[in-house]
Amino acid sequence: MRQSFPSWLRVPIIFFAIFFLAEYLIDSGDKPAFVEYPLLALFLLLILFILIAMEGIVSSMKSILYHSLDEEAKARFDAEKQTPSKFIQWVKKTYKALSGTKPIEQEHEIILDHNYDGIQELDNDLPPWWLYGFYASIVFAAIYLLRFHVFNGEGQYEELNTEYAEAQKAIEEYKKTAKDLVDFNTVELLTDASDLSNGKKIFDANCVACHKADGGGGIGPNLTDEYWILGGGIKNVFKTVSEGGRDGKGMIAWSKNGLKPSEIAQVSSYVLSFQGTTPAEPKAAEGEIWNDEN
């Protein structure tokens, strides 16, 4: 039986349908799914091999069937095989309609009275696809003119500014949930009880040995007074905890020793909660008085 769809089209269409379906369903970030997940690439190769093998098996079965037919059946089979498939017929018909050319038998009707050394000219009409495309461009130009030059529609710069504002808003919303993106420039004083509670746990585990549990100071400076060596306020305290104290002495850089940005923000906010309290044995003031401009 004659196939309506040739195998040289069937195999790539099925393969790429599976390929794009996998790319659509599998979340692989910015990379293609078959690059992010090498096993998927092997799976796709296996699918391609199976499709080719199936076509080979079908072709072999058709060959066996053909040789089992009598001469009359073989003749009918060969005749039907020579007839183009419906798909090929549709492609040819569509191409002919889009090109707008006349059959060679009818060219004598459109031949012009021009003869250049035996070369003659045909008066073919413009191809319908080109003509309709030209008409569509005229309609598009009219709509474009009315929208942007008559009714003052939103142009590229306005669209860019709108999308930029939306992107900034999306970034700000994302930062609210992605606390580890906080840095020296964006950190804010945390006042939520859960944040301060986590900050206390971090302080008790890492900072008590130098600053004491009440912040009165020991090896490290007093955290309860208004004097600061490297500046007070949440931004300076965050930077000091993150990057460490003075070169050659002072506190280590906790960003390189296990604390995440969100944890540094929590412990820095907890440190500032010592301001104005009275420790049991306060250490003498060090540094300069810090006046928060805000």
GROMACS elastic network, one bead per residue, 0.5 to 0.9 nm:
[ bonds ]
;  ai    aj funct       b0    kb
    1    77     6  0.71629   500
    1    80     6  0.75211   500
    1    81     6  0.77408   500
    2     5     6  0.89986   500
    2    77     6  0.81954   500
    2    80     6  0.63336   500
    2    81     6  0.57026   500
    2    82     6  0.88720   500
    2    83     6  0.81423   500
    2    84     6  0.85810   500
    2    85     6  0.70171   500
    3     6     6  0.65292   500
    3     7     6  0.86875   500
    3    81     6  0.85531   500
    3    85     6  0.64520   500
    3    86     6  0.85771   500
    4    84     6  0.85419   500
    4    86     6  0.54981   500
    4    87     6  0.59869   500
    4    88     6  0.82024   500
    5     8     6  0.86852   500
    5     9     6  0.71796   500
    5    10     6  0.66527   500
    5    85     6  0.68476   500
    5    86     6  0.77759   500
    5    87     6  0.61885   500
    5    88     6  0.80910   500
    6     9     6  0.56264   500
    6    10     6  0.61836   500
    6    11     6  0.88955   500
    6    85     6  0.79283   500
    6    87     6  0.84093   500
    6    88     6  0.86668   500
    7    11     6  0.59520   500
    7    12     6  0.86723   500
    7    55     6  0.70527   500
    8    11     6  0.60477   500
    8    12     6  0.71500   500
    9    12     6  0.57923   500
    9    13     6  0.61251   500
    9    14     6  0.86496   500
   10    13     6  0.52966   500
   10    14     6  0.61350   500
   10    15     6  0.85151   500
   11    14     6  0.54231   500
   11    15     6  0.60877   500
   11    16     6  0.86181   500
   11    48     6  0.78318   500
   11    51     6  0.62410   500
   11    52     6  0.70247   500
   11    55     6  0.81543   500
   12    16     6  0.59242   500
   12    17     6  0.82809   500
   12    48     6  0.84457   500
   13    16     6  0.53796   500
   13    17     6  0.60013   500
   13    18     6  0.86778   500
   14    17     6  0.50765   500
   14    18     6  0.63376   500
   14    19     6  0.86256   500
   14    51     6  0.83634   500
   15    18     6  0.52779   500
   15    19     6  0.61544   500
   15    20     6  0.87748   500
   15    44     6  0.78657   500
   15    47     6  0.72125   500
   15    48     6  0.63091   500
   15    51     6  0.78785   500
   16    20     6  0.59790   500
   16    21     6  0.82578   500
   17    20     6  0.54076   500
   17    21     6  0.60804   500
   17    22     6  0.86283   500
   18    21     6  0.50625   500
   18    22     6  0.61701   500
   18    23     6  0.86828   500
   18    44     6  0.80603   500
   18    47     6  0.86903   500
   19    22     6  0.52680   500
   19    23     6  0.63593   500
   19    24     6  0.87444   500
   19    34     6  0.89761   500
   19    44     6  0.70650   500
   20    24     6  0.60658   500
   20    25     6  0.85965   500
   21    24     6  0.50659   500
   21    25     6  0.61277   500
   21    26     6  0.84550   500
   22    25     6  0.52447   500
   22    26     6  0.58101   500
   22    33     6  0.74632   500
   22    34     6  0.87179   500
   22    40     6  0.85146   500
   23    26     6  0.55579   500
   23    27     6  0.76122   500
   23    28     6  0.80877   500
   23    32     6  0.69624   500
   23    33     6  0.56606   500
   23    34     6  0.79424   500
   24    27     6  0.75585   500
   24    33     6  0.88843   500
   26    33     6  0.65233   500
   27    33     6  0.72161   500
   28    31     6  0.58563   500
   28    32     6  0.63603   500
   28    33     6  0.51370   500
   28    34     6  0.86662   500
   28    35     6  0.86287   500
   28    36     6  0.61363   500
   28    37     6  0.80148   500
   29    32     6  0.77405   500
   29    33     6  0.82070   500
   29    36     6  0.84873   500
   30    33     6  0.89632   500
   31    34     6  0.83714   500
   31    35     6  0.65076   500
   31    36     6  0.61465   500
   32    35     6  0.53166   500
   32    36     6  0.62786   500
   32    37     6  0.85610   500
   33    36     6  0.50919   500
   33    37     6  0.58504   500
   33    38     6  0.82733   500
   33    40     6  0.73004   500
   33    41     6  0.83380   500
   34    37     6  0.51811   500
   34    38     6  0.56394   500
   34    39     6  0.74625   500
   34    40     6  0.52154   500
   34    42     6  0.84745   500
   34    44     6  0.84589   500
   35    38     6  0.58127   500
   35    40     6  0.82314   500
   35    41     6  0.73742   500
   36    40     6  0.86248   500
   37    40     6  0.55559   500
   37    41     6  0.71933   500
   38    41     6  0.51573   500
   38    42     6  0.66098   500
   38    43     6  0.87572   500
   39    42     6  0.50495   500
   39    43     6  0.61586   500
   39    44     6  0.86797   500
   40    44     6  0.61566   500
   40    45     6  0.85783   500
   41    44     6  0.51235   500
   41    45     6  0.62436   500
   41    46     6  0.85896   500
   42    45     6  0.50741   500
   42    46     6  0.61484   500
   42    47     6  0.86462   500
   43    46     6  0.50068   500
   43    47     6  0.62298   500
   43    48     6  0.87081   500
   44    48     6  0.62072   500
   44    49     6  0.85758   500
   45    48     6  0.50473   500
   45    49     6  0.61494   500
   45    50     6  0.85906   500
   46    49     6  0.50293   500
   46    50     6  0.61345   500
   46    51     6  0.86230   500
   47    50     6  0.50644   500
   47    51     6  0.61624   500
   47    52     6  0.86594   500
   48    51     6  0.51422   500
   48    52     6  0.62340   500
   48    53     6  0.85000   500
   49    52     6  0.52292   500
   49    53     6  0.60112   500
   49    54     6  0.85382   500
   50    54     6  0.60059   500
   50    55     6  0.85880   500
   51    54     6  0.51189   500
   51    55     6  0.63193   500
   51    56     6  0.86541   500
   52    55     6  0.51449   500
   52    56     6  0.62042   500
   52    57     6  0.86694   500
   53    57     6  0.61215   500
   53    58     6  0.85891   500
   54    57     6  0.50200   500
   54    58     6  0.61052   500
   54    59     6  0.84778   500
   55    58     6  0.51080   500
   55    59     6  0.60636   500
   55    60     6  0.85713   500
   56    59     6  0.50647   500
   56    60     6  0.61547   500
   56    61     6  0.86104   500
   57    60     6  0.50680   500
   57    61     6  0.61369   500
   57    62     6  0.85889   500
   58    61     6  0.50777   500
   58    62     6  0.61726   500
   58    63     6  0.86127   500
   59    62     6  0.51109   500
   59    63     6  0.62279   500
   59    64     6  0.87420   500
   60    64     6  0.62317   500
   60    65     6  0.85598   500
   61    64     6  0.50847   500
   61    65     6  0.60803   500
   61    66     6  0.84668   500
   62    66     6  0.59559   500
   62    67     6  0.86601   500
   63    66     6  0.50138   500
   63    67     6  0.63503   500
   63    68     6  0.87154   500
   64    67     6  0.53357   500
   64    68     6  0.63893   500
   65    68     6  0.51273   500
   65    69     6  0.66777   500
   66    69     6  0.54834   500
   66    70     6  0.86506   500
   66    73     6  0.85517   500
   66    74     6  0.66412   500
   66    77     6  0.79951   500
   67    70     6  0.79547   500
   67    74     6  0.80707   500
   68    74     6  0.89978   500
   69    72     6  0.79477   500
   69    73     6  0.57501   500
   69    74     6  0.59413   500
   70    73     6  0.53942   500
   70    74     6  0.61384   500
   70    75     6  0.87119   500
   71    74     6  0.50055   500
   71    75     6  0.61927   500
   71    76     6  0.87622   500
   72    75     6  0.51384   500
   72    76     6  0.64312   500
   72    77     6  0.86710   500
   73    76     6  0.51044   500
   73    77     6  0.60868   500
   73    78     6  0.85844   500
   74    78     6  0.60584   500
   74    79     6  0.85067   500
   75    78     6  0.51392   500
   75    79     6  0.61311   500
   75    80     6  0.86038   500
   76    79     6  0.51053   500
   76    80     6  0.61609   500
   76    81     6  0.85047   500
   77    80     6  0.51970   500
   77    81     6  0.60377   500
   77    82     6  0.86792   500
   78    82     6  0.62411   500
   78    83     6  0.88751   500
   79    82     6  0.52858   500
   79    83     6  0.67517   500
   80    83     6  0.52742   500
   80    84     6  0.83990   500
   81    84     6  0.73929   500
   81    85     6  0.85329   500
   82    85     6  0.89559   500
   84    87     6  0.80515   500
   84    88     6  0.60364   500
   84    89     6  0.62415   500
   85    88     6  0.52545   500
   85    89     6  0.61596   500
   85    90     6  0.85513   500
   86    90     6  0.60233   500
   86    91     6  0.86100   500
   87    90     6  0.50288   500
   87    91     6  0.62264   500
   87    92     6  0.86848   500
   88    91     6  0.50294   500
   88    92     6  0.61894   500
   88    93     6  0.85056   500
   89    92     6  0.51846   500
   89    93     6  0.60571   500
   89    94     6  0.85170   500
   90    93     6  0.50532   500
   90    94     6  0.60133   500
   90    95     6  0.84765   500
   91    94     6  0.51641   500
   91    95     6  0.60476   500
   91    96     6  0.85184   500
   92    95     6  0.51072   500
   92    96     6  0.60819   500
   92    97     6  0.85858   500
   93    96     6  0.51515   500
   93    97     6  0.62044   500
   93    98     6  0.86835   500
   94    97     6  0.50882   500
   94    98     6  0.61528   500
   94    99     6  0.85472   500
   95    98     6  0.51458   500
   95    99     6  0.60104   500
   95   100     6  0.84972   500
   96    99     6  0.52184   500
   96   100     6  0.60950   500
   96   101     6  0.67388   500
   96   102     6  0.85148   500
   97   100     6  0.53465   500
   97   101     6  0.78712   500
   97   127     6  0.86058   500
   97   128     6  0.75862   500
   97   129     6  0.88323   500
   98   101     6  0.84924   500
   98   127     6  0.62276   500
   98   128     6  0.53840   500
   98   129     6  0.53909   500
   98   130     6  0.85194   500
   99   126     6  0.81460   500
   99   128     6  0.63861   500
   99   129     6  0.70708   500
   99   130     6  0.87446   500
  100   124     6  0.80559   500
  100   125     6  0.69421   500
  100   126     6  0.72489   500
  100   127     6  0.50557   500
  100   128     6  0.60645   500
  100   129     6  0.85974   500
  101   104     6  0.89044   500
  101   124     6  0.66664   500
  101   125     6  0.75145   500
  101   126     6  0.88005   500
  101   127     6  0.74956   500
  102   105     6  0.80287   500
  102   106     6  0.62227   500
  102   107     6  0.65692   500
  102   110     6  0.89045   500
  102   124     6  0.79050   500
  103   106     6  0.54964   500
  103   107     6  0.66903   500
  104   107     6  0.52144   500
  104   108     6  0.82308   500
  105   108     6  0.73731   500
  106   109     6  0.57598   500
  106   110     6  0.77042   500
  107   110     6  0.55227   500
  107   111     6  0.62634   500
  107   122     6  0.73188   500
  108   111     6  0.53232   500
  108   112     6  0.88801   500
  108   122     6  0.85542   500
  109   112     6  0.88771   500
  109   122     6  0.89407   500
  109   123     6  0.89600   500
  110   121     6  0.86634   500
  110   122     6  0.56179   500
  110   123     6  0.51583   500
  110   124     6  0.68166   500
  111   114     6  0.82701   500
  111   120     6  0.72200   500
  111   121     6  0.60036   500
  111   123     6  0.60623   500
  111   124     6  0.86858   500
  112   115     6  0.83384   500
  112   120     6  0.70819   500
  112   121     6  0.55627   500
  112   122     6  0.57905   500
  112   123     6  0.63639   500
  113   120     6  0.76852   500
  113   121     6  0.77077   500
  114   119     6  0.80433   500
  114   120     6  0.56830   500
  114   121     6  0.61327   500
  115   118     6  0.57308   500
  115   119     6  0.55571   500
  115   121     6  0.73829   500
  116   120     6  0.64820   500
  116   121     6  0.88497   500
  117   120     6  0.84247   500
  124   127     6  0.84308   500
  125   128     6  0.83491   500
  126   129     6  0.85156   500
  126   130     6  0.69185   500
  126   131     6  0.64281   500
  127   130     6  0.53876   500
  127   131     6  0.62397   500
  127   132     6  0.86810   500
  128   132     6  0.58911   500
  128   133     6  0.82181   500
  129   132     6  0.53541   500
  129   133     6  0.59888   500
  129   134     6  0.85704   500
  130   133     6  0.50294   500
  130   134     6  0.61280   500
  130   135     6  0.87103   500
  131   134     6  0.51002   500
  131   135     6  0.63483   500
  131   136     6  0.86484   500
  132   135     6  0.50214   500
  132   136     6  0.60740   500
  132   137     6  0.86068   500
  133   137     6  0.62099   500
  133   138     6  0.87505   500
  134   137     6  0.51162   500
  134   138     6  0.64575   500
  134   139     6  0.88650   500
  135   138     6  0.51521   500
  135   139     6  0.64181   500
  135   140     6  0.86746   500
  136   139     6  0.50996   500
  136   140     6  0.60896   500
  136   141     6  0.85545   500
  137   141     6  0.60123   500
  137   142     6  0.85963   500
  138   141     6  0.50946   500
  138   142     6  0.62770   500
  138   143     6  0.87489   500
  139   142     6  0.51910   500
  139   143     6  0.63134   500
  139   144     6  0.85694   500
  140   143     6  0.51949   500
  140   144     6  0.60056   500
  140   145     6  0.85111   500
  141   145     6  0.60014   500
  141   146     6  0.86059   500
  142   145     6  0.51110   500
  142   146     6  0.62605   500
  142   147     6  0.86123   500
  143   146     6  0.52134   500
  143   147     6  0.60623   500
  143   148     6  0.85677   500
  144   147     6  0.52259   500
  144   148     6  0.60120   500
  144   149     6  0.77905   500
  145   148     6  0.56531   500
  145   149     6  0.52916   500
  145   150     6  0.67374   500
  145   151     6  0.88172   500
  146   149     6  0.56749   500
  146   151     6  0.61436   500
  146   152     6  0.82182   500
  146   153     6  0.86724   500
  147   150     6  0.59436   500
  147   151     6  0.51199   500
  147   152     6  0.62305   500
  147   153     6  0.53090   500
  147   154     6  0.86256   500
  148   151     6  0.59388   500
  148   154     6  0.70833   500
  148   155     6  0.70915   500
  149   152     6  0.54428   500
  149   153     6  0.74718   500
  150   153     6  0.81098   500
  152   155     6  0.81912   500
  154   157     6  0.80611   500
  154   158     6  0.57916   500
  154   159     6  0.65188   500
  155   158     6  0.53699   500
  155   159     6  0.61616   500
  155   160     6  0.86017   500
  156   159     6  0.50439   500
  156   160     6  0.60273   500
  156   161     6  0.86193   500
  157   161     6  0.61960   500
  157   162     6  0.85678   500
  158   161     6  0.51364   500
  158   162     6  0.61242   500
  158   163     6  0.85629   500
  159   162     6  0.50551   500
  159   163     6  0.60521   500
  159   164     6  0.84029   500
  160   163     6  0.51517   500
  160   164     6  0.59495   500
  160   165     6  0.85601   500
  161   165     6  0.61270   500
  161   166     6  0.85741   500
  162   165     6  0.51920   500
  162   166     6  0.62291   500
  162   167     6  0.85601   500
  163   166     6  0.50070   500
  163   167     6  0.60020   500
  163   168     6  0.85645   500
  164   168     6  0.61543   500
  164   169     6  0.85934   500
  165   168     6  0.50929   500
  165   169     6  0.62032   500
  165   170     6  0.85962   500
  166   169     6  0.50542   500
  166   170     6  0.61184   500
  166   171     6  0.85885   500
  167   171     6  0.61144   500
  167   172     6  0.86295   500
  168   171     6  0.50278   500
  168   172     6  0.62289   500
  168   173     6  0.86419   500
  169   172     6  0.51434   500
  169   173     6  0.62318   500
  169   174     6  0.85629   500
  170   173     6  0.50799   500
  170   174     6  0.60657   500
  170   175     6  0.85962   500
  171   175     6  0.61106   500
  171   176     6  0.87388   500
  172   175     6  0.50958   500
  172   176     6  0.64943   500
  173   176     6  0.52999   500
  173   177     6  0.71180   500
  173   178     6  0.88878   500
  174   177     6  0.55253   500
  174   178     6  0.60228   500
  174   179     6  0.89449   500
  175   179     6  0.62587   500
  175   180     6  0.84275   500
  175   181     6  0.66331   500
  175   182     6  0.77377   500
  176   179     6  0.63751   500
  177   180     6  0.88288   500
  178   181     6  0.59166   500
  178   182     6  0.80864   500
  178   262     6  0.87985   500
  179   182     6  0.58301   500
  179   261     6  0.73654   500
  179   262     6  0.53140   500
  179   263     6  0.89977   500
  180   183     6  0.82290   500
  180   260     6  0.64667   500
  180   263     6  0.81723   500
  181   186     6  0.87549   500
  181   261     6  0.69176   500
  181   262     6  0.77631   500
  182   185     6  0.79028   500
  182   186     6  0.57364   500
  182   187     6  0.55694   500
  182   188     6  0.87371   500
  182   261     6  0.59894   500
  182   262     6  0.67071   500
  182   265     6  0.78790   500
  183   186     6  0.54148   500
  183   187     6  0.56539   500
  183   235     6  0.86050   500
  183   238     6  0.80231   500
  183   239     6  0.81336   500
  183   261     6  0.67986   500
  183   262     6  0.89218   500
  183   265     6  0.85735   500
  184   187     6  0.57276   500
  184   234     6  0.87208   500
  184   235     6  0.55465   500
  184   236     6  0.75547   500
  184   238     6  0.63529   500
  184   239     6  0.57139   500
  184   242     6  0.86926   500
  185   188     6  0.88691   500
  185   235     6  0.69612   500
  186   235     6  0.81640   500
  187   190     6  0.88574   500
  187   234     6  0.72005   500
  187   235     6  0.63206   500
  187   238     6  0.76173   500
  187   265     6  0.67995   500
  188   234     6  0.65454   500
  188   235     6  0.74138   500
  188   265     6  0.77543   500
  188   269     6  0.84748   500
  189   233     6  0.84965   500
  189   234     6  0.57722   500
  189   235     6  0.84461   500
  189   265     6  0.76513   500
  189   266     6  0.84184   500
  189   268     6  0.81297   500
  189   269     6  0.55998   500
  189   272     6  0.86702   500
  190   193     6  0.86516   500
  190   195     6  0.65966   500
  190   196     6  0.72201   500
  190   234     6  0.89940   500
  190   265     6  0.74647   500
  190   266     6  0.67109   500
  190   268     6  0.87282   500
  190   269     6  0.56178   500
  190   270     6  0.82307   500
  191   194     6  0.85788   500
  191   195     6  0.70441   500
  191   196     6  0.67115   500
  191   269     6  0.74390   500
  191   270     6  0.87195   500
  192   195     6  0.53665   500
  192   196     6  0.63656   500
  192   197     6  0.86177   500
  193   196     6  0.51738   500
  193   197     6  0.59783   500
  193   198     6  0.86159   500
  194   198     6  0.62119   500
  194   199     6  0.84772   500
  195   198     6  0.52034   500
  195   199     6  0.60603   500
  195   200     6  0.86536   500
  195   263     6  0.86548   500
  195   265     6  0.86965   500
  195   266     6  0.55087   500
  195   267     6  0.83498   500
  195   269     6  0.82631   500
  195   270     6  0.82945   500
  196   200     6  0.61049   500
  196   201     6  0.86812   500
  196   266     6  0.60677   500
  196   267     6  0.72674   500
  196   269     6  0.68095   500
  196   270     6  0.54021   500
  196   273     6  0.86165   500
  197   200     6  0.51148   500
  197   201     6  0.64677   500
  197   202     6  0.88111   500
  197   266     6  0.83597   500
  197   270     6  0.80464   500
  198   201     6  0.51026   500
  198   202     6  0.63110   500
  198   203     6  0.85881   500
  198   263     6  0.77135   500
  198   266     6  0.65727   500
  198   267     6  0.73982   500
  198   270     6  0.86610   500
  199   202     6  0.51410   500
  199   203     6  0.60869   500
  199   204     6  0.86006   500
  199   263     6  0.68977   500
  199   264     6  0.79416   500
  199   265     6  0.79843   500
  199   268     6  0.73168   500
  199   269     6  0.71587   500
  199   270     6  0.53800   500
  199   271     6  0.80937   500
  200   204     6  0.59894   500
  200   205     6  0.84797   500
  200   266     6  0.81992   500
  200   267     6  0.65331   500
  200   270     6  0.62098   500
  200   271     6  0.83718   500
  201   204     6  0.51603   500
  201   205     6  0.61628   500
  201   206     6  0.86465   500
  201   267     6  0.82986   500
  202   205     6  0.51711   500
  202   206     6  0.60902   500
  202   207     6  0.76402   500
  202   259     6  0.88481   500
  202   263     6  0.76046   500
  202   264     6  0.86737   500
  202   266     6  0.83049   500
  202   267     6  0.62305   500
  203   206     6  0.53466   500
  203   208     6  0.63321   500
  203   213     6  0.81281   500
  203   267     6  0.61195   500
  203   268     6  0.89691   500
  203   270     6  0.79184   500
  203   271     6  0.79823   500
  204   207     6  0.59640   500
  204   208     6  0.53032   500
  204   209     6  0.84480   500
  204   212     6  0.86252   500
  204   213     6  0.67272   500
  205   208     6  0.69773   500
  205   209     6  0.87491   500
  206   209     6  0.72297   500
  206   210     6  0.86926   500
  207   210     6  0.57996   500
  207   211     6  0.60278   500
  207   212     6  0.73437   500
  207   213     6  0.81164   500
  207   220     6  0.89588   500
  208   211     6  0.51487   500
  208   213     6  0.50884   500
  208   214     6  0.83016   500
  208   215     6  0.77901   500
  208   217     6  0.87768   500
  208   218     6  0.89577   500
  209   212     6  0.58729   500
  209   213     6  0.81338   500
  209   218     6  0.76911   500
  209   219     6  0.78243   500
  209   220     6  0.86241   500
  210   215     6  0.89886   500
  210   217     6  0.65158   500
  210   218     6  0.52465   500
  210   221     6  0.79879   500
  210   251     6  0.88744   500
  211   214     6  0.77318   500
  211   215     6  0.52059   500
  211   216     6  0.61655   500
  211   218     6  0.52348   500
  211   219     6  0.67007   500
  211   220     6  0.51971   500
  211   221     6  0.65081   500
  211   222     6  0.67224   500
  211   223     6  0.73861   500
  212   215     6  0.52213   500
  212   216     6  0.59786   500
  212   217     6  0.56620   500
  212   218     6  0.64284   500
  212   219     6  0.89819   500
  212   220     6  0.86844   500
  212   222     6  0.89144   500
  213   216     6  0.76378   500
  213   217     6  0.87408   500
  213   279     6  0.89775   500
  214   217     6  0.81592   500
  214   223     6  0.86560   500
  214   224     6  0.84135   500
  214   274     6  0.75080   500
  214   277     6  0.84694   500
  214   278     6  0.81933   500
  214   279     6  0.55489   500
  214   280     6  0.75532   500
  215   218     6  0.87207   500
  215   221     6  0.84437   500
  215   222     6  0.60655   500
  215   223     6  0.50878   500
  215   224     6  0.60987   500
  215   271     6  0.76968   500
  215   274     6  0.63970   500
  215   277     6  0.87628   500
  215   278     6  0.89668   500
  215   279     6  0.66903   500
  215   282     6  0.81140   500
  216   221     6  0.76160   500
  216   223     6  0.61310   500
  216   224     6  0.63488   500
  216   225     6  0.87367   500
  216   274     6  0.88293   500
  216   278     6  0.78866   500
  216   279     6  0.50328   500
  216   280     6  0.70465   500
  216   281     6  0.60949   500
  216   283     6  0.59089   500
  217   220     6  0.53976   500
  217   223     6  0.65885   500
  217   224     6  0.85415   500
  217   279     6  0.87755   500
  217   281     6  0.80671   500
  217   282     6  0.63611   500
  217   283     6  0.53758   500
  217   284     6  0.85685   500
  218   221     6  0.65177   500
  218   222     6  0.74351   500
  218   282     6  0.85230   500
  218   283     6  0.67370   500
  219   250     6  0.87103   500
  220   223     6  0.87479   500
  220   250     6  0.72409   500
  220   251     6  0.78205   500
  220   283     6  0.89905   500
  221   228     6  0.83084   500
  221   229     6  0.83393   500
  221   283     6  0.68759   500
  221   284     6  0.80659   500
  221   285     6  0.74612   500
  221   286     6  0.66709   500
  222   225     6  0.65375   500
  222   227     6  0.82371   500
  222   228     6  0.86592   500
  222   282     6  0.64655   500
  222   283     6  0.54430   500
  222   284     6  0.71453   500
  222   285     6  0.66017   500
  222   286     6  0.76548   500
  223   226     6  0.79935   500
  223   227     6  0.81817   500
  223   228     6  0.81260   500
  223   271     6  0.69479   500
  223   272     6  0.76108   500
  223   274     6  0.62723   500
  223   275     6  0.67879   500
  223   282     6  0.89748   500
  224   227     6  0.85269   500
  224   271     6  0.85898   500
  224   272     6  0.80591   500
  224   273     6  0.84036   500
  224   276     6  0.57514   500
  224   277     6  0.58085   500
  224   278     6  0.69991   500
  224   279     6  0.73953   500
  224   282     6  0.80764   500
  225   228     6  0.81938   500
  225   274     6  0.82839   500
  225   275     6  0.60691   500
  225   276     6  0.64521   500
  225   277     6  0.80469   500
  225   278     6  0.87675   500
  225   282     6  0.88526   500
  225   285     6  0.70781   500
  225   289     6  0.87289   500
  226   232     6  0.80665   500
  226   275     6  0.71568   500
  226   276     6  0.80425   500
  226   285     6  0.83153   500
  226   288     6  0.79840   500
  226   289     6  0.54801   500
  226   290     6  0.60562   500
  226   291     6  0.83114   500
  227   231     6  0.82169   500
  227   232     6  0.79200   500
  227   285     6  0.60775   500
  227   286     6  0.60123   500
  227   287     6  0.55283   500
  227   290     6  0.59842   500
  228   231     6  0.50808   500
  228   232     6  0.57455   500
  228   285     6  0.82594   500
  228   286     6  0.64864   500
  228   288     6  0.54885   500
  228   289     6  0.63168   500
  228   290     6  0.62641   500
  229   232     6  0.81695   500
  229   245     6  0.89828   500
  229   286     6  0.62843   500
  229   288     6  0.63501   500
  229   289     6  0.88370   500
  230   236     6  0.69929   500
  230   237     6  0.79157   500
  230   240     6  0.71781   500
  230   245     6  0.77168   500
  230   246     6  0.82257   500
  230   287     6  0.75697   500
  230   288     6  0.86869   500
  231   235     6  0.88332   500
  231   236     6  0.55457   500
  231   237     6  0.71165   500
  231   240     6  0.86882   500
  231   287     6  0.84413   500
  231   288     6  0.79950   500
  231   289     6  0.85241   500
  231   290     6  0.63060   500
  232   235     6  0.76820   500
  232   236     6  0.55521   500
  232   237     6  0.59213   500
  232   272     6  0.84272   500
  232   289     6  0.86868   500
  232   290     6  0.57771   500
  232   291     6  0.79201   500
  232   292     6  0.74576   500
  233   236     6  0.56536   500
  233   237     6  0.61166   500
  233   238     6  0.84709   500
  233   272     6  0.75180   500
  233   290     6  0.80749   500
  233   291     6  0.86318   500
  233   292     6  0.64735   500
  234   237     6  0.51960   500
  234   238     6  0.58619   500
  234   239     6  0.84826   500
  234   265     6  0.81107   500
  234   268     6  0.65530   500
  234   269     6  0.66099   500
  234   272     6  0.73960   500
  235   238     6  0.51727   500
  235   239     6  0.61884   500
  235   240     6  0.86596   500
  235   268     6  0.87798   500
  236   239     6  0.50333   500
  236   240     6  0.60903   500
  236   241     6  0.86004   500
  237   240     6  0.50460   500
  237   241     6  0.61141   500
  237   242     6  0.83779   500
  237   265     6  0.89104   500
  237   268     6  0.58890   500
  237   269     6  0.84340   500
  237   271     6  0.82317   500
  237   272     6  0.82552   500
  238   241     6  0.52754   500
  238   242     6  0.59405   500
  238   243     6  0.84168   500
  238   261     6  0.88527   500
  238   264     6  0.64183   500
  238   265     6  0.61857   500
  238   267     6  0.84731   500
  238   268     6  0.55753   500
  238   269     6  0.83751   500
  239   242     6  0.50397   500
  239   243     6  0.57491   500
  239   244     6  0.76008   500
  240   243     6  0.53638   500
  240   244     6  0.50025   500
  240   245     6  0.57564   500
  240   246     6  0.88241   500
  240   251     6  0.80906   500
  240   252     6  0.89671   500
  240   253     6  0.76722   500
  240   254     6  0.89150   500
  241   244     6  0.53871   500
  241   245     6  0.75044   500
  241   251     6  0.75028   500
  241   252     6  0.77054   500
  241   253     6  0.62537   500
  241   254     6  0.59282   500
  241   255     6  0.76285   500
  241   264     6  0.67752   500
  241   267     6  0.86051   500
  241   268     6  0.72673   500
  242   252     6  0.83650   500
  242   253     6  0.52470   500
  242   254     6  0.51018   500
  242   256     6  0.78264   500
  242   259     6  0.82587   500
  242   261     6  0.78252   500
  242   264     6  0.66823   500
  243   251     6  0.87569   500
  243   252     6  0.73044   500
  243   254     6  0.67238   500
  243   255     6  0.66072   500
  243   256     6  0.80999   500
  244   247     6  0.82946   500
  244   250     6  0.71890   500
  244   251     6  0.50527   500
  244   254     6  0.67206   500
  244   255     6  0.85045   500
  245   248     6  0.85319   500
  245   249     6  0.68854   500
  245   252     6  0.64965   500
  245   253     6  0.74325   500
  246   249     6  0.56495   500
  246   250     6  0.55797   500
  246   251     6  0.75292   500
  247   250     6  0.73991   500
  249   252     6  0.84521   500
  251   254     6  0.83180   500
  252   255     6  0.88635   500
  252   256     6  0.84501   500
  252   257     6  0.80017   500
  253   256     6  0.57105   500
  253   257     6  0.66760   500
  254   258     6  0.64205   500
  254   259     6  0.57158   500
  254   260     6  0.84452   500
  254   264     6  0.78151   500
  255   258     6  0.62996   500
  255   259     6  0.53038   500
  255   260     6  0.63964   500
  255   261     6  0.71336   500
  255   264     6  0.77102   500
  256   259     6  0.73024   500
  256   260     6  0.89715   500
  259   262     6  0.81219   500
  259   263     6  0.59038   500
  259   264     6  0.62747   500
  260   263     6  0.51361   500
  260   264     6  0.62224   500
  260   265     6  0.86810   500
  261   264     6  0.50246   500
  261   265     6  0.62009   500
  261   266     6  0.86607   500
  262   265     6  0.51108   500
  262   266     6  0.63128   500
  262   267     6  0.88462   500
  263   267     6  0.62055   500
  263   268     6  0.84268   500
  264   267     6  0.52472   500
  264   268     6  0.59176   500
  264   269     6  0.84677   500
  265   268     6  0.51376   500
  265   269     6  0.61341   500
  265   270     6  0.86118   500
  266   269     6  0.52304   500
  266   270     6  0.62577   500
  266   271     6  0.87013   500
  267   271     6  0.60869   500
  267   272     6  0.87115   500
  268   271     6  0.50162   500
  268   272     6  0.64378   500
  268   273     6  0.88306   500
  269   272     6  0.52296   500
  269   273     6  0.65311   500
  270   273     6  0.50608   500
  270   274     6  0.72469   500
  271   274     6  0.57142   500
  271   275     6  0.78932   500
  272   275     6  0.56197   500
  273   276     6  0.81974   500
  273   277     6  0.83265   500
  274   277     6  0.55689   500
  274   278     6  0.84329   500
  274   279     6  0.89282   500
  275   278     6  0.87584   500
  278   281     6  0.86071   500
  278   282     6  0.76220   500
  279   282     6  0.54891   500
  279   283     6  0.89879   500
  282   285     6  0.85612   500
  283   286     6  0.86505   500
  285   288     6  0.84415   500
  286   289     6  0.89670   500
  287   290     6  0.89286   500
  291   294     6  0.87441   500
